[in-house]
Amino acid sequence: MSSSLPHAIADYFSISNGADIANVKHCFTADAVVTDEGKTYKELAAIEAWQRAAQAAFDYSVEPVQFITEGNRVTVTSNVVGNFPGSPVTLKHAFSLVGDKINTLEIL
């Protein structure tokens, strides 16, 4: 197991923590799919809109604390703290990579 997250996943967490949302195009494939809170977001425009909506609704930070790599799948456990109901929470982010980009993300 590598001691650092793949670049695309590290970039995703940077975006989640306030980096330029337009950078989703650098870490997700064009046909990527994200599932979060029972909703599915397909392709870059929808993923960018999902990130913008989340950041507009709440102030929060995401800290990856552990990850497991199995082939092209990376599961990251993270602590999320913010001004949302139920904060803080521990979430699992299940990523699937194609090449060096995220193709699927399911937040559990």
C-alpha positions as CSV (number, residue, x, y, z in Angstrom):
1,M,0.0,0.0,0.0
2,S,1.3,3.5,-0.9
3,S,1.7,5.9,2.0
4,S,-0.1,8.8,0.1
5,L,-3.4,9.2,-1.7
6,P,-3.5,9.1,-5.5
7,H,-3.1,12.6,-6.9
8,A,-6.8,12.8,-8.2
9,I,-8.1,11.8,-4.8
10,A,-5.9,14.3,-3.0
11,D,-7.1,17.0,-5.4
12,Y,-10.8,16.0,-4.7
13,F,-10.2,16.5,-0.9
14,S,-8.5,19.9,-1.6
15,I,-11.6,20.9,-3.6
16,S,-13.9,19.7,-0.8
17,N,-11.8,21.9,1.6
18,G,-12.3,25.1,-0.5
19,A,-9.9,24.8,-3.5
20,D,-11.2,26.0,-6.9
21,I,-14.2,23.8,-7.7
22,A,-13.5,24.2,-11.5
23,N,-10.6,21.8,-10.8
24,V,-13.0,18.8,-10.8
25,K,-12.1,18.4,-14.5
26,H,-8.6,17.6,-13.4
27,C,-9.5,14.8,-11.0
28,F,-12.7,13.2,-12.5
29,T,-13.2,11.5,-15.8
30,A,-15.6,13.1,-18.2
31,D,-18.2,10.4,-17.6
32,A,-17.7,10.2,-13.8
33,V,-20.5,9.3,-11.4
34,V,-20.8,10.5,-7.8
35,T,-23.4,9.1,-5.3
36,D,-23.9,11.1,-2.1
37,E,-26.9,11.1,0.3
38,G,-28.9,8.8,-2.0
39,K,-28.5,11.2,-5.0
40,T,-26.4,10.5,-8.2
41,Y,-24.5,13.1,-10.1
42,K,-23.3,12.2,-13.6
43,E,-20.6,13.9,-15.6
44,L,-18.4,16.9,-14.8
45,A,-21.0,19.7,-14.9
46,A,-23.3,17.9,-12.4
47,I,-20.3,17.0,-10.1
48,E,-19.2,20.6,-10.1
49,A,-22.7,21.8,-9.3
50,W,-22.9,19.2,-6.5
51,Q,-19.7,20.6,-5.0
52,R,-20.8,24.2,-5.3
53,A,-24.2,23.4,-3.6
54,A,-22.5,21.6,-0.7
55,Q,-20.0,24.4,-0.1
56,A,-22.8,27.0,-0.4
57,A,-25.0,25.2,2.1
58,F,-22.4,24.6,4.9
59,D,-19.0,25.5,6.1
60,Y,-17.0,22.3,6.6
61,S,-13.7,20.6,6.4
62,V,-12.8,17.1,5.4
63,E,-9.8,15.3,6.8
64,P,-8.8,11.9,5.4
65,V,-7.5,9.8,8.2
66,Q,-7.0,6.3,6.6
67,F,-7.2,4.7,3.2
68,I,-7.1,1.2,1.7
69,T,-6.1,0.6,-1.9
70,E,-7.4,-2.6,-3.7
71,G,-6.5,-2.5,-7.4
72,N,-8.2,0.5,-8.9
73,R,-10.4,1.1,-5.8
74,V,-9.5,3.3,-3.0
75,T,-11.6,3.6,0.2
76,V,-10.9,6.6,2.3
77,T,-12.2,7.1,5.9
78,S,-12.4,10.8,6.7
79,N,-13.6,13.1,9.5
80,V,-16.0,15.8,8.5
81,V,-16.5,18.8,10.8
82,G,-18.7,21.8,10.1
83,N,-21.9,23.7,10.7
84,F,-24.2,20.9,9.4
85,P,-26.6,18.8,11.5
86,G,-24.9,15.9,13.1
87,S,-21.4,17.3,12.9
88,P,-18.8,15.9,13.3
89,V,-19.2,12.7,11.2
90,T,-16.9,9.9,10.0
91,L,-17.5,9.1,6.3
92,K,-16.2,6.5,3.9
93,H,-15.4,7.7,0.4
94,A,-15.2,4.8,-2.1
95,F,-13.3,5.8,-5.2
96,S,-12.8,3.9,-8.4
97,L,-10.0,5.1,-10.7
98,V,-9.6,4.9,-14.4
99,G,-6.1,5.7,-15.3
100,D,-5.1,8.6,-13.1
101,K,-8.7,10.0,-12.6
102,I,-11.7,9.3,-10.5
103,N,-14.5,7.5,-12.4
104,T,-16.8,6.8,-9.5
105,L,-17.2,8.0,-6.0
106,E,-19.7,6.8,-3.5
107,I,-19.9,8.6,-0.1
108,L,-21.1,6.3,2.6
